[in-house]
Amino acid sequence: MFDYVVSGGEQTPNLTVFAVDLGSATTIEWSGFNANVSAAIGAATGVQVGAAFVTDVVPSQFGNAGPGTSVTLEVDFSQPVSVNTSGGSPTLILNNGGTAFYAAARSSAGSGALVFDYTVSSGQQTPNLEITTVSSGGAVITDSHGTAVDFSAALSARLGLGSDSPLKVSAVTTSQAVFANTGQTVQLAVSMSEAVLLNTIEAFGLPTPALNDGGTAFYDNSASNLSAGLLVFDYTVSAHDSTTDLKVSALNQNGAAIFDSAGNVLDVSAGFPFDVGIGINSFNSWKADKIGDWSTTSNWTSGLPTSTTQATILSGGVVSSTASDEPTVGSIATAEGATLKVTGGTFAATVGIGIGVNAGAIVVGNGATLTLGGRFVNSGSVALSGTSSPTRLELDGVSISGGKLQISGASARIDTVSGTNDAINGAMIVSGSVVAAVSGSTLTLSGGTIGAGATVSATSGSTAIVSGLVTDAGALAWSGTTSIGASATLETLAGGTALFAGAVANSGALFASGAHGLVEILSGAVVTGGGIAKVGNGVVDIAASGFAEDVVFLSGGPVGSRSPTSRATRQPLPATFLASARTSTSSSI
């Protein structure tokens, strides 16, 4: 017999056995035989814990709803409910001042779905519509046991819907790649949050964007698409214009009126400045097809690059940076077919002036260091090969996106700098190499592979964020905190391990899938969130003092140890265990 005392916040329509923890015992004996308790796993008791609760609020549309638009909000419950409207009807009070009214005819209370109608009125503006209050209006809403339902989960839930949202600039982009010189014309596309109207009948001029290099861009009517909320401006670079990072600091209307269909005028204070992402008359180029040492001044168009310039290696150029050079530049760019070889010392592009762009190849040789900061767009390849001497890629507040980043060799490693936020997309970490995040830094991993024998580790006080698919056949060990984003997956393959000693906020998937793949929740680690830790052919271990919420074991592999707290405190999840579960010295199933 087992006694269970309900704690505050614990709710489920059907209490289910999620795991059996034997405590200090390793067996239950009867006539000398071990008892098989596997049949208890997944057994439903038929006992309801707490009142029926809200599981979801689903709007009939997403995005922005303008005045006059009718929106349906469906409130879903954990079980069937009953609505008695003899004393009145319930309503939802919204954060924009609006009210949603109960639609009894289209609700399905017996299926736990209540529908509310809301029509947007002019002036009811909010970028994120939320329910702030549920008013019974005299109605009585109960579950099958006659208990009043719990609406708390519906309050302040983000619905992904805005109502009559203020008109604002959402982005400024250009098709121009990286740099623009004197005489080049650049198109700047200013995107609004919705379709717009432009009134220039009584205006003294047309709108113009204010540029941080002193240049002027003019409205292009033929290229603009007002119904799509797109205003396009043409900017021809003059000899006096110069910046390493072009920004639009404001949008000057010059007497013109920009407004949406509801009459809301453009809010020109929101979002500025916008980063366009190109340099203007700002770079120093290594001449095309030239091969030589970094210090060969004659191969540069404007002498040796400095910490305030963007250094660009043009197509066919091959530049070698040695221990005697050790340059520091604002940013580094390579054209397709160009190569930067860091053969010794440190090559630093950390100032963040301009944009680092690699369309060619960057090779960091044995014993050398490449330090990157700011934005770095990688459509080419970056390769580190450390065979005997320490060979490093140092992340000093950099975001590396796209392309191919590969480190190999027992002496090759990627290090973060304390106090920085760094991101790597698509890294291939192989052959015993190491990625190490130091205390106080944050490292975001997405779309990468940790190869057999490679290690990604972090000291206490650091943070890992998994924002895409990261597959692990090596070792991932995190003593800091880890966040696995929605739709993200951290998957351990054959021979891979993922060890967590800190807090793990899991809204994606923690997935041990390969033979001998391991996800281990170490002593003191806490895994929380709505994500699912799965085991196929791999193993999930949870230490006795660890905690994992919403863990689902799928058939196809052995089952690891479980602690008493490794269960969901809300809705129980299904579980299937093999009869041949492996033995654990702490607590077995």
N, C-alpha and C positions, 0 to 999 in steps of 0.2 A: 504494500500500500504506500502511496506517496501523497503528501499534503502539498497543496499549492495555494499561496496567498496572493490575491490579485493586487498588483501595484498600480499606482496612478498612471494613466496614459496607455495601459495595456488594453488593446481592443482586438477582437476577432469574432466573426459570426459563428465559427465552429472551431473550438480549441482542439489542436492536433498535436500529437507527440512528434517533436522535431528531432530529438536525439535522446539517447539514454546515456547518462553519465554515471559510472559506477563509483565515483569518488575514489577512495583509497583502495577499494577492492578491484581486483583484476578479473575475477570470475564469480559466478553464482552457481553453487554446487547443489546437486540433488542426486543422491545415490552415486556420488562420485563422478557425475557427468557435468560438464559445463552447460549452463542454460543458454539457449539461443533466444535472444531478446530482439532479433531483427524484425520480427512480425509487429513489434510495438511501434516501429518507426513508420510514421505516416498515418497512424491510427487516429481516426477522428472520434472525439468524445461526444459530439452533439451539444456541447456546452457553449453558450454564447457568453463572451467576456466583454462587458461594457455595452454601451448603446450602439445602434447602427451608426456608422460614420461615413463622411463624404470621402469617396475615393478619387473623384475627378470632377472638374468643371470644364465642359467642352463648349466653346463658342461655335456658332454656325459659320464664322469666317475669321480670317486672320488678317493682319495688316491694319489699315486705317479705314474706319467707317465714318463717312461724312454725314452732315445733317440730313434727316429724313430717312436714313438707312435703318431698316429693321434687322435686329440681331437676336438670335435665339441663344440662350444660355441653358445648357443641360447640366443639371446637378445629379451626379451618379452616387449611389450609396452602396455600402458593403452588402446589403441584403434588401429584400422587399420591405416597403414601408406603406403606411396608411395615412391618407390626408383627409381630415374631416373639415370641410369648409363651411359648415352650417353657421359658424360664428364669424366668418370672414375669410379672406384669401391671403396667403403669404406673399411678400414682396422682397426683392433684393435691393438694397440701397448701395449705389455705386460711388466710386471715389471721384467721379466728375460731377456729382450732383444729380445724376439720373436715377431712375427707378425701373426695375424689371418686374413685370407682373406675371403671376402664376397662370400658366395655360393648362387648365385641367384636361381639356379635350385631347391635347397632344402629349400629355404626360403618361407614363406607364409606371405608376407607383408600385404595382405588383412585381415589376422588374427592377425596382429601385432607381427609377429615372424620373426626375421632376424637371419640367420644362418651364422656362420663364422668357417672356418677350420684352424686348427693350427697343425703343425707337429713339435714335440720336436726335437731340434738339440743338439748335445753333447755340454756341457758347459753352456747350458741355465738352470741354477739351481736356484730354489727358493722353499722353503717349502710351500709357500702360493701364488699361482698364482693369479695375479690381473690385471685388465685393467687399464692402466695409462693414455692413450690418445685414442681418437677416431678420426681417420683421414678420412675426407670425400673423399679424392682422386679425387675430381672433381665431385663426385656424389651429388645429391640433394635429401635429405630425409625429407619429410613433412607429416603432418597429413591431415585429410580430409578438413581442412580449409586452407591448403596451408602454414601453419606455420611450421617452422623448428622444428624438434623434439628435446626433451631435453634428452641428454645422461648422465647427471650428476650423476644419481643414479647408473650407471654402473661402474663409476670410483672408484677404490680402494675397490670394493665389494669383500668380501672373497668368493672364489668359492669352497673351500673344496678340492682343487686339488694342488698338488705339481708337479714340473717338474724337472726330473733328480736331485732329492733332494740329498744333501750330505749324504753319508753313515755314520751313527752314531749309538751308543748304545742307545736304547730306554728304556730298563728296565733290572733290575736284580732281579730275584725272586728265591724262594726256597720252596719246599714242606715241609720242616722241620717246626714243630710247636714250636714257642715261644723260646725254649732253646735247647742248645746242650752241652753235657758234654765231657770230655776227652774220646777218643776212638770212639766216634760217627762219622760217615761219613755223611756229608751234601753235597747235590748236589746244585750247583749254576747255574742257567740258565740265560745266558746273551743273551738277545733278541736284534737283530739288526733291523734297520728301513726297511730292505728289504733283499731279498736272497743274500747270499755272497759266495765267493770263498776263499779257504784257500790254499796258496801256501807255502809249507814247503820243496820243493826239495832242495833249496840251503840254507835253514835256519839252524841256529845253535840250534834251539829249537822251542818249541811250545808256543803259547801265554799263559800267566798266569795272573789272576786277583791279584791286590795288595790289601790285606786285612788290616783293621785298627787294628787288634789284633796281627799282626805279623805272622799269619798263612800262609800256602801255599796251593793253590788249583791247581790240575793238569787237563789238557784237557782230556775229555772223548770222544773219537771219536765215539764209538758205540752209545752213548746217544745223540750226537749232530745231528742236522738236518740243514745242510747248506742251502738247498733249501727253508727252512722256516726262514732263518736268525737266527738260534738258535745254540749257542755254549754252551756246558755244561761242567762244571768243578767239580771235586770231591775234597772235602775238609775234611780231617780227623783231628779232634780236638786233639791237644796235650795238655799236662799238663801245658805248659807255655802260652797257648793262653787264653786270657781273655778280654772280652768287654761286656758291657751291651747292645750294639746296633751295630751289625756287619754291616760294610759298605765296599763297593768296591770303593777304592779311585782312581784306575786307571786300565787300561788294558795294560799290558806289552806284546808287540808282539814278543820280543826276536828274532828278525830277520825274523819272519814269515810275510807273506804279506796277509792282509785281504782286499778284494776289491769286488765291485759289478760287474754286467755284463757289465756296461759301462766303467769299468776300474777306477771308483772313489775309492780311497783308504779310509780306515776307518778314520774318524775324531776322534782321541782319546782324544780331548780336550773338547768335548761337553758332558754336562750332569753330569759329575762326581763331587762329589762322589755319588754313588747310595746306598740307604738305603736298606739292605737285609731284616731287620725286625725280627732278632732273637738275643738272647743273648748267649754268649759263656762263660761257666764256671763262671757265674756272679751272680747266684741267691742263696738265703738263703731260705731253705724250712722248713715249718711247717710239721712235720712228718705225714704220712698217718694215718687216723683213730684216731689221738690224739684230745682230747677235753680239752679246758682250756683257761686261760686268756693269752692275748698277752705277758705279762711279764714273762711267764713260760719259762725260758731260755732252760731247758732241752728238750723242745718240738721242738726246732729249731736246724737245722743241724750245724749252725755256729754262735751260740749265737744270741742275739737280732738283727734284721735287722736295718740298718741305712739309712740315706738319700742318700747314694751312692750305695745301693743294691736294687735288685729286690726281693721283699718278695713274696714267692709262698706258697700257702696252698694246700697240696696234697690231693688226693681223700679221702673222709671220714673225713677229718679234720674239726674241728669246732673251730674257734678262736673268742674270745670276746675282743673287745677293749673298755675300760671304760674311765671315766673321769680322772682317775689317770694315765692312759697310755699315751694318746694323742701322738701317734707315728707319725713320718714323715719318709717316705720311698721314694726311687727313683721311684718305681712303684709297683703296687700290681697285683698279678695274682692268680686266683683260678682255681683248676682243677675241672673237672666234679664230682659232688657229694660233693664238699667242700663248706664251708660256712664261711663268715666273718660277724660277728655281731658287729656293732658299736653302743654300748648301751649308751654311754655318751661321752662328750668332743668332740674333733675334731680328725678325722683320716685324715691325709694329704698324698697324693701321687701326689705331684705337681712338683717334680724336673724334671720329664720327662726323667729320666735315664732308659733305657730299654723300654719295651712296657707293658702297662697295659692290662691284658687279664682276662676276667671273663667268665669262662665256668661253674662256679657253681652258687652261690648265694651270694649277698651282701645285708644285711639288715641294714638300718639305723633307729634306734629306736627313740622314742619320746625324743626331746631335744638334739639330737646328730647332728654332722655335718660331712659330707664326702666331702673333697676337692680333686678334680682331675685335673691334668695337663698333657700335652703331648698327646700321642696316647693311646686310650683305646678301645680295641676291646671287645665287649660285646656279647657273644653267650649264656650267661646264663640269670640271672635276677638281676636287681637292684631295690630295693623297699624302699621307704621312707614313713613312717607312722607317721605323726605329729598330735596327738589328742589334746594336750593342750599346750605343750611348743614348741618354735621354732625349727623346724627340717629341716636341710638345706643340699642341694647338691650344693656346690660352684664350679663353672666352672672357672678354672684359666688357660685359654689357652688350653682347651682340645677338642678333637674330639671323641665323643662317637658314635660308629656305631654298628648296629645289635642288636639282642637280645631283651629283654623286660626291659624297664625302666618305672616304675610306681611310681607316687607320689600321696598320698591320705591324707586327713585330713586337717582341716582348718588351722593348724599350719605348714604344710609342704610346702616348697618352694624351687625353684631352682634359684640361683643368679649368675650373671656373675661378673667378676672382671674387673674394669675399665682398658682400654688399652689392653684387650685380644680379641682374635678371638676364638670363641667357636662354636661347632656344636653338635647337637643332632639328631640322627636318630631313629625314632620309639618310641618316648616318649608317654606314656599314662598319661595324667594329669587329675586327677579326683577329685571329692568330695571337691570342694572349694579350691583346692591348687593353688599356685601362681608360675609363672615363671616370673622373673623380670630381664631385661637387663639394666644395669646402663650406664650413659653417657660415651662415649669413647670406648664402647665394641661393638663387632659384634657377633650376634647370628644367626646361620644357622639352620633352622628347615626343616626336611624332614621325610615323612612317619609317622607323629605323629597324635595324637588325643587330642583335648582339650575338656574334658568332661563337662557336665552340671555343672554350678556353679564354674568351674575353670577359672583362669585368666592368660593370658600371656600379660605382659605389658612392656613398656620401657620408659625411660626418654628421653628428647630431647638430641640429640647428639649421640645416639646409632643407630645401624643399624640392621635390620632384613633381612635375605636372606632365601627365601623359595625355596628349590631346589627339592622338591618332592611333594607328596600329603600330605597336612595337612588338616585334617577335624576339624571343630570347632563347638562344641555345647555349648561352654562356652563364653568367652569374649577375644578378641584379641584387644589390644589398643596400638598403636605405635605412639609416638610423635617424633621419630627420622625418619630415612629413611628406606624404605622397597624395596627390590629387589625380584621380582618373576621371576625366571629363565624360560627359554624355556622348555616346556613340564611339568612345575610345576603347581600345582593347590592349591589355598587356598580356601577352600569351607566352607561356613557357613551352618550348619545344623539347624534343628528345634531348635529355641530358641537361636541360636548362634549369636554373633555379631563380626564384624571386623571393628574397628574404626581407621581411619588414619588421623593424623594431620600433617604429614610430607610429604616428596616426595616419591612417589611409582613408581618405574620403572618396568612396567608390560610387560613382554614378554611371560608370561604363561597365566593363567586364574584366575580371581577374580570372585568367583562363589557363589552367594546367592541362595541356592536351597531348603532349608527346609522351612516349614511353619513358618513364623515370623523370618526366618533367615535374617540377616541384614548386608549389607556392606555399611558403612557410610563414605563418603568423607567429612571430617570436614572442617570448615572455614580455608582457608590458605593452605590446602593440595593440592598437584598436582600429578595426576596420568597420566603418559605418557607411550607410547610404543605401540607396535603392538598387545598386548594381548587384550582379550575381557573380560569385566566385564558383567556377565550374571545375569539375574534374572528369576528364574523359579517360585517357590511358595514363594520366598523370596522377599526382597526389597533392592533396591540400592538408597541411598540418596546422593545427591551432594549439599553441602551448596552453598549459593549464591556467596561466594568468593572462592569456591573450583574450581578445574579444573579436568576434566577427558577426556582423548582422546580415541577415538575408543571404545565407550561404545555401546553394543548391548543389547536391552531389548527383551527377548523372552516371548512369551505368556505363561499364566499360573499363573500370580501373579500381584499384584498391582504395580503401577509405582511410583517412588519417585520423589522428586523435582529435577529440573535441572537448572543449571546456563547457561547464554548466551555462555560461553566459553566451555561448555561441548559437544563439537562436534569434529569430525575429520577434520583436515585442508587439508587432501589429498583426498583420494578416499572415498566417502560417503558409509556408511554401512547400510544394510537393518534394518528396525525396525518394530515391530508389537506391538501395544499397545491395551490393553483392553479398552472398552468403559467406564467401571466402574473404571476409574483411581481414586486413592484416592486423597483427597484434601490436599494441602500443604499450610501453611500460608504464605510461601515466594513466590513461583511460581509454578503453577499447570499446568498439561497437561490434 
